[in-house]
Amino acid sequence: MTDVIVVQQAALDRLYRSHVGPGDRYALLDFPDHANVGDSAIWLGELAMLRAITGREPDYVCTWHDFDERALRAACPDGIVFLHGGGNLGDIWPHHQRLRETVLATLPDRRIVQLPQSIHFRDATAAARFASVVAAHPALTLYVRDCPSLGIARDMIGSSAAIAPDSAFALGPQPRQRTDVPLLALMRTDVERDAHAPALAPGTLACDWLDDEGTVEGDHAAQALARFRRGLRLLSRGEAIVTDRLHGHILALLLDIPHVVLDNDYGKIGRYVEAWTSASHRLHRSVPAIRSAAA
């Protein structure tokens, strides 16, 4: 059976090496300054790839709310600009989208790489605005995580769009920690939750990972690592997992935990599974199947 982790790591290695090499300078924008574990896992995967290839730390980092064009140009006068990947390209999470459009509009002279994203617009006007912004940039490469997103991206930017896996897979397999519940359900409690998600069986531990355990201190990498480790501890509690979070699925694969995926409100997880992870032996169709696999 195909090792889906190895396949995706190889694809990520090709992606990053096509843009940077040893010693190259770069900026990495839109640090996930929030408790969502999945975004921190992506950030750590991005850093792992870029550090391994360039041998350098990013010359400039910002969050969605503190981008400073002059500071970027001073710190990274000629390096490539990477935009953090994830699931916020569209109009569901507008503050990240505003940063993306601002960067593209203010840096027309720089090579910009949008790291793998899922695309979803609920408003056609917002989609048209973004299409005009990307069409105006002469040196943008846009990576997406699934085939429907690729169709949207290619309509906007043509062959400068390509499909690639989520950067969290760069982190590779993770050690599983203490297990103390038969079934853990990591379920969305935000605007992407599917209102028609099925009810959970009695005795299931239901939770989300949108709250930090305390103050998260240190530099950006340390903050992301603390959140990532919190997510690993949480998921490790389940002998099996049900989740409607994409990174609940991805981290379950990295932890080698049997699990079932439900979907968010627009099909993001199903699209990713279809593109990259359907061959995994740890992905099951039903709760009875994962309970049997975990036994």
N, C-alpha and C positions, 0 to 999 in steps of 0.2 A: 504494500500500500504506500502511496506517495506520502512523504513526510511534509505536511503542509507548512510547518515552521521553517524547514530548510529551504523549501521553494521560495517562500516569501523573503527570507533573509538574502538569498541570492539575488532576487529581483531588486531589493533595496540597495545592495552593494553596487549593482550596475547603475542604478539611478544616481546615487550620490557621486560615484566616480566619474560620471559623465559631466559633472559640473565643477568639481574641485579636485585638486591633487595635493601632494605634499607641500606644506608651507603656505598654501593659499589663504588669503584673508577672507573673512566673511562676516556678515551680520545675520542674526537670527531674531526675527521680530514676532511679537504677540505671545510673550511668555504667559502661560495660563495661571494668572494670579487669583486662583479660586480653588475650592476644595475638591472639584471633580477629579477623581483618580485617573480616569481615562486620558484626560488631556495631559496630566503629568507623565503618564506612561509614554505618550507620544513624544513629548518634549525630551524625555530621557533617551528614547530611541534615536531621535534626531541628533542629540548631542553625542551619543555613542558613535554614530556613523561619522559625523563631521570631525570629531576628535581623532578617530582612528585613521582617517584618510589624510587630514591636513596636519595632524600633530599640533593643532592650535586650539585655543579657546575662541569663542566668538569675540570679535572686536567691538561689537555693539549689540546690546539686547534691550528690548523695551516691552512693556505691556500694552494693552489696547488703549490705555488712557495717558501714556506719557511719551509717545513718539515725538522725537525732536529731530527734524531734518538736519539742522546744523550740527548737532552732536553726532549724528550718524556719519555725516560727511567728514567730520574732523577725526573721528575714531577709526573709520573704515573708508579711507578716501577712494579706493579703487576696487574693493572686493565685491563679490557677488552678494546679493541680498536674498535671504531665504525667509519665506513666510511660513509660520507654524502650520502644520497640517491639522486635520480633525474633521469635525462635522458641522462647521459653522459658516460654510460658504453659501450664502443665501440671505433670507430676510427673517429667519427665526431668531437669530442672535445678532441684532443689528449693530451693537458696539464693535464686535470683531469685523463685521463687514465694512463698517465705516473706516476702520483703520486700514483694511486691505485696499479700499478704493482711494484713500488718501495717499498711501504709499505709492500706488501705481501712478497717480496723477502728479505727485511731486518729484518722482525719481524717473523721469523718462529716459535719462541718460545711463541708467544702471541696468545690469542684467538682474532680473528678478525671477526667482523660482518659487512658485506656490507648491509647497510640499503636499502630499496626498490628502485630498479632502473629499467629502461627499457634498453634492450640490442639491439644494432644494429651495426653490422660490415659491411662495404662496401668492405673491403679487406680481403680475406680469410687468408692471411698470418698474418695479425694483430690478427684475431680471433684465429688462431692456437697458436700464441705466448701467448696470454692471457690464453688459455686453459692449456698450459704447466705450467704457473705461478700458477694458482689456483690448479692444480693437485698436485703441489709440496708442498702446504701449508697444514700442518696436522690439523689445527684447524680453518678453515674458514667456516662461514655460509653465504650463498649468497641469499639475498631476491630480488625478482623481482616483477614487478607490473602487468604483464599480462601473458597470457598463451603461446604465442609464445616465449617470453623471458624465461619462465620457461623451455620450451623444450630445448632451447640453453643451459641454465644453467645446466640442469640435464645431458645433454650430456657431459658437462665439469667436473661436480663435484658430480653427482649422488644425493643421498638423502640429501646431505647438502644444497641443493637448495630448496627454498619454495616460494610460492606466498604470497604477502601481499600488502595492499593498500598504497597509497602515504601518507607520514607522515604529510602532511599539514592538513589532516582531523583531526588530534589531536587538532587543534585549535578550532574546533566546529563552530557553527553558529556565524555570525558576523553582527553587526548592519548596515543596509543600510543607506547611506548618501544621499546628495542632488542629485536629478535627474533633468537633464536639456536638454536631447536629446532623441528623440524617439527610435533611434537605434544606438548603438555603436558597431563598428567592431574592435576588438582587433586582429590584424593580424601580423604574423611573418614578420620580415624584415631581417632575418638571413639565414644561409645556410640550415635550415630545412624547409624553405618555399616551398610549393608545387607550381611549376611553372604553374600548370594547375588550380589553384584556381579560382573559378568563380568571375566575376565582381560584384562589390557592387552596390546596387541601389543608384540613386541620392539622396542626402540629408543625407546619412549615414556618421556618424563621424568615420573616419578610423584613427587608431593610433596603436602604439606599446608601450611597457613599458621598453625599454632598456636604457633610459637616466634618471639619477637622476635630481631632481629639483635644487640641489645645493650640496655643500659639505656635505657629510654624516659623522657626527662625533660620537664619543662615542666608547664603546667597541663593540665586535662582535654582541651581542644581540641587542644593541641599533641601530646599523646600519641595521641589518635585520628587526627590527621593523619599522624603518623609511621607508624602501622600501616597506614592506608589507602594511603599512598604505597608502602609495602613490597608490599602486595597488587597494586598496579598494575604495579610493576616485575616481580613474579613472573609475572603473567598475560601481560604483554607479551612475555615470552620465547617464547611459543608462536605459531607461525604459525596453529595451530588448537588448540582446547582440548576436553578431555573433563572433565566435573566432576559430582560428586554433592553439591556445595555450592550452596545457593541463591544466595549472593552471588558464587560463581564464575560462575554464569549472569548475574547482574545486572551485575557488573563487566565481564564479556565483552561484554555489550550496550553499556555505556557506553564501552568501548574499541573497539567495532566489530570484534570478532574472531569469526570463524566458530567455532561450537562445538556439541557434543552434550551433553545433560544425561542423566545417570542419576538415580536417586532415592535418598533416604535410606531408613531402615528403615520409615517410616510414610507415605511418599508426599507429603511436604511440597513438594518441588520440582514434581512433576507437577501438584499442585493449584494452585500459583502460576502455572505456565505456562498452564494451562487458563483461569484467571481473567484474566490480564493480558498475557502475552507471546507467545502462540502465533503471532501474525501476523508476528513479526520475521523478516526475511530472513537474519539471522545465526544463527538456530537451525535445526539440521539433525537428521536422523533417524539418520544413520550416520557412522562415521569416514571411509569413502571419500568421502562427500558433502562433509564439511568439508575434507578434503584437496584435493578438486577446487576448492572455493570459495576456499581460501587460495592456490591456485597462481596 
